[in-house]
Amino acid sequence: MTDKNVLVVDDEKDLRSLIQMYLETSNFETFQASNGKEAIFILETERIDIIILDVMMPEMDGFTFCKKVREKSNIPIIFLTARGEEWDRVHGLKLGADDYIVKPFSPGELVARIDAVLRRFNHNKQPEEGLFQQFESIHIDEKGRKVRIHGEPISLTLKEFDLLLFLCKNRGQALSREQLLNSVWGFDYIGGERTVDTHIKTLRIKMGSIGESIQTVWGIGYKLEV
C-alpha cells in the first residue's frame, strides 16, 4: 500500500471527487483544493508528495501556482487541464511541471503517470555536496526536503521544514516572530504572528525529545539551541 499524498487542485468539485475516487482505489491519500490559494494553504499544513493541477481557476490559476511552488520546492507537479494547445503545454513544462495531461483523460493513465513521475522523482534524488546539514542530532537534507532526528525520519509540511531549516541555520540567535514570518512565509504574507507560534508548537511535538531545543525567548520570539 502506498503512503503517498496527492493534492488535487481544480475548480470543478465533481471532477476533484472523481479523481479522488480513482486515486483512493489505488491507495493514494488525497487532498483537494479549488484554486491555487487554497492549495498553498494545504501545502503549508500537510505533507504532500505530488500535485495534480488544473490551469483555469479563480483566485490563482495553475500557471501562477506552479511558478510559486517552484520558487520553494521541487515537489512533483502534473498538469491536468483542458488547455491542450502547444503553447500551454510548453509553458507548463517550462514553469517546472513534470508532466502535462490534457482532458478528457483516462483514469488508468492518470494513475500510471503519477506512479511514473514519483519513480523518476525518487530515483533522481541523489546526494549533492552541501545539501546535507547536521545540527547535532538533527540531520537535514535540503534537496530532498527530509529531516531525521536521532537517525529517525520525521514528516514535516513545507513550512515546518523551512522554519526548522531557518532556525538551524541561525541557531543560538534570538529570532523575532516578524523575522521568522518574513524569512519563511515572505514579506507579502498577510497572516498574523500567531502562525509562527502554531508551527513552532507542532515542530516541538514532531521533534520529540529534542523539541525543547526550540526555546521561547520572552518578548522576542524563538531560538534553537543544539
N, C-alpha and C positions, 0 to 999 in steps of 0.2 A: 504494500500500500504506500502511495506517495505521501510525503508530508509537505508538499509544495502548496503555497498560497497564491492564487491568481486574483488580480484586481481587474474587473471588467468595467470599462469606462465608456458609457454610451447613454445618450439621452432618451432612448426608447426602452421603457421599463419592461415591456413584454419580451423584447429581444434579449435584454440582460438576464431575465428569468429563464429564458430558453437556453441561453449559453450556460447559465449556472447549472441547469439540469443536466446538460451534456457533460460538463466538466466533473460534476459530483459523481456521475456514473463511472467516470474514470478515476475516481478517488482524489480529485483535487478539492481543496478548500477554496471557496470563492467569496470575494468581497465585491460590492457593487458601488458605483458612483455614476451620477447622471451628467457630470461635467468635470472639467479639469480642476476647478477649485475644490470640489468635494474630494476628488482623487488625491490631491495634495494633502488634505487633512488625514485621509486614511493612511497614506504613506508615512506620515509623521507618528501615527499611533499603532500601526500594525506592521508585522513582518511580512513583506510581500516579495515573492520570488520572480514574478513575471506579470506584465501588464498587457491586457488586450484593449486596444484603444481605437475609438471612432474619431473621425476628423470633425464633422459638422455638429457642434454642440454649443449651447448658450453659455454665457459667463466666461468660459475659457475653452477655445477649440483645441482639437487634438494636436495640431502642429505646435501651438504655443506651449501646451503642456509638455510635449515631448522635449522641446528645447529647454524648458525649465528643469526637467528631471535630469537631462544630460549634463547640466551645469553642476550637479551634485552627485550623481550616481550612474553606474553602468548597468543597472538592473535591466534585464531583457524587456524589450517592447515590441509587440506585434500590432501593426495597424490592421483593423478590421472595419472596412468602410465602403460606402457606395461610390466614393470618389476614385474612379478607376483610370483616369487619364494618365498618360505617361508622365506629364509634369508633376502630378500629385504623387505618383509612386516614387519618382526620383527624388522629389523634395523630402518626402517622408524618410527615405533611406539616408539621405544626406544629413538630416537632422539627428540621425543616430538610431533609427529603428532597426531591429534585427530581421524583420520580415514584414511583408505587406500583402494582405489578403483582401480581395475585392468581393463585396456582397453581390448576389447571394452566394452562400458558402456551404460547403459540406461539413457537417459536424465531425465526421471521422477525420477529414483533412485538417480541421482546426486543431483537434487533439494531437494528431500526428505532428503538426508543425510546432505546437507548443513543446512536445517531447523533444523534437529535433533541436529547437533553439536552446532549450535547457541543457541538452547534452553538449552542444558546442560551447555554451557559456561556462559550464563546469570544467570542460576539457581545457579551455583556454586560460583558466585562472592559474597561471604559473607564478611561482615566487619571483619577485623582482627586487633587486638590491634597493634598500632604503624604504621599502614599503611595509616592512615588518618592524614594529617597535615594541620594546619590552620595558614596562614600567613596574619593576619588582615582580609581583605575581600576576600583573595584567599584561597580556600579550595581545597586541592589536595588529591585524592585517588590514592596512588601509585600502589596498587594491581590491581584495575580496570582501571588505567590509565585514570582517568577522572578529570576534573577541573571545579570548579564552581567559578564564580566571582559575588559577592553580591548575592549568592544563585542561580544564573542562570548558567546552563551548557554552556560551550563553546567547540567547536570542534577543536582539535589540532592534527597535524600529530605526528608521532613517535618522530621525532627530536625536534619539537616545545615543546612537553611535557617534554622531557629530559632536554631541555635548560631551560625552566621555573623552573623545579624542582631544577636544579643545582643553578640557580640564587637565588631561595628562600632559599635553604639550606645555601647559602653563602651571605645572604642579608646584605647590608651595606658595603660589601667588593668590592673594585675596582678589576675587573677581566679582564685580558688581553684577546684579541681575541685568542691568542695562547693557553691560559689556557682553554678557552671555547671549542676550537677545540679539544684539547687533551682529555678533560674530557667528552665531549658529543659525538664527532664523532670518537674519538680514535686516537692513535698515528700514525696509518698507513693510516689515511685519506689523500688523495692526492689532495684534493681541496684547494682553497685559503681561506684567511681570509674574503673575501667578502661574503662567505657563511654565516658567523655569522651575518654580517650586514643585509643580506636579511631576515634571520629568525627573528632577533630582530624587524625589521620593521613590519613583518607580525604579530608577537606576540603582539606588541603595538596596532595594529588595532583590533585584535580579543579581546583584554582585555578591549577595550572601554575606559571608563573614567579614569580607573586606569593604562592604558597603559603607561602613562607618568612616572609611578613609576620606569620603567626601564630607568635609566638615562645614558646618554653618558658621559664617563669620557675621556676628550680630551687627546690624546696622549697615552692612555692606552687601554680602551675598554668600559666596561659597569658595572653598579652595580644596584641592586634592592633596593629601599628604600620604605619600607612599615611599 
